[in-house]
Every structure is written in structure tokens, then in C-alpha cells.
Amino acid sequence: DNYKMMFLLQNLHRLNGKDVTSTANHVRFVNSRELASRVTAYWQKNYKSKAESPETVKAVEKEFVKSAVKQVKYGPNSLSDFTKWRVKMIATEFIASLL
């Protein structure tokens, strides 16, 4: 997937002979910031009250990540696979930051 490559390869500027600098920066920064904000809001709304301690956070981790992947949406449907991939990554990192 081109968007995954753009996100993971920080020095990628050309892909298939085209300049992708602007799109890559959007994917790395704007898209990621918006998804992180939405994942955090999803946690606050649906899970924060269930997870008051590290033990309870750990107990809801798998449910939260799976649910966030299904519920957190951003961007066009053509990017849904990339968005789900990023949401899973962001949700996992978010949980780790709480422990």
C-alpha cells in the first residue's frame, strides 16, 4: 500500500516516478494527528471510566484496540485499510502510554 510506504519511509520523496512529498507529509503529520485525536476522544468517551488503574487498562486493551479500529473513521473510504492500520498502531501506542 502506497500510504503505508509513505508513512514508514520518512525519506521517501518519489514513488512510481511522481513527487509524493506533499501527500507523504499529509499522511505522516496531518492524518496521524487527526487520528490520534480521534482515538483519544474515543477512549475518553467509551473507556476512561472503565479503566482507572493499570490493571483495568490492561484488561480492556484488546477490546479498546479492536473497537477503535472499527469505530474511528477519517478520510475517504479508499483509505480505509490504511486508516484501520494507523488506528490500530495509534491505539496500541496510546494504551502503552497509559501503563
C-alpha positions in Angstrom: 0.0 0.0 0.0 1.5 3.3 -1.1 0.2 5.2 2.0 1.9 2.7 4.4 5.2 3.2 2.4 4.8 7.0 2.6 4.3 6.8 6.4 7.0 4.2 7.1 9.7 5.6 4.8 10.3 9.0 6.1 12.8 10.0 3.4 10.6 8.9 0.5 10.0 11.8 -1.9 9.3 10.0 -5.2 7.1 7.0 -5.8 6.4 5.5 -9.2 8.1 8.4 -10.8 5.9 11.0 -9.0 6.8 13.6 -6.4 4.9 12.4 -3.2 6.4 14.9 -0.7 3.2 16.8 -0.1 1.0 13.7 0.2 3.6 11.9 2.3 3.8 14.8 4.8 0.0 14.9 5.0 -0.1 11.2 5.7 2.7 11.4 8.3 1.6 14.5 10.2 -2.0 15.8 9.5 -3.6 12.4 9.1 -1.7 10.9 12.1 -2.5 13.9 14.3 -6.2 13.8 13.4 -6.4 10.0 14.0 -4.6 10.3 17.3 -7.0 13.0 18.4 -10.0 10.8 17.4 -8.5 7.7 19.2 -8.0 9.7 22.4 -11.6 11.1 22.2 -12.9 7.6 21.6 -11.0 6.4 24.7 -12.3 9.3 26.8 -15.9 8.8 25.8 -16.1 5.0 25.9 -13.3 3.5 28.1 -11.8 6.0 30.5 -14.4 5.3 33.2 -13.8 1.5 32.9 -10.0 1.8 33.3 -8.9 3.6 36.4 -5.8 1.6 37.1 -3.0 0.0 35.1 -4.6 -3.4 35.7 -8.0 -2.3 34.3 -6.4 -0.5 31.4 -4.6 -3.8 30.5 -7.9 -5.7 30.9 -9.7 -3.5 28.3 -6.7 -3.1 25.9 -7.7 -5.7 23.3 -11.3 -4.7 23.3 -10.4 -1.0 23.0 -8.0 -1.5 20.1 -10.4 -3.8 18.2 -13.3 -1.4 18.8 -11.3 1.7 17.9 -10.3 0.1 14.6 -13.9 -0.4 13.8 -15.3 2.9 15.1 -12.7 5.6 14.4 -13.1 6.9 10.9 -11.2 9.6 9.0 -10.7 10.4 5.3 -12.2 8.7 2.2 -13.3 5.1 2.0 -10.4 4.4 -0.4 -8.1 4.9 2.5 -10.0 2.7 5.0 -7.3 -0.1 5.1 -4.6 2.5 5.8 -6.8 4.2 8.3 -7.5 1.0 10.2 -3.8 0.1 10.1 -2.9 3.5 11.6 -5.7 3.5 14.2 -4.5 0.1 15.4 -1.0 1.4 15.7 -2.1 4.6 17.4 -4.5 2.8 19.8 -1.8 0.4 20.9 0.7 3.3 21.5 -2.0 5.2 23.4 -2.6 2.2 25.7 1.1 1.8 26.3 1.3 5.5 27.3 -1.3 4.9 30.0 0.6 2.0 31.6 
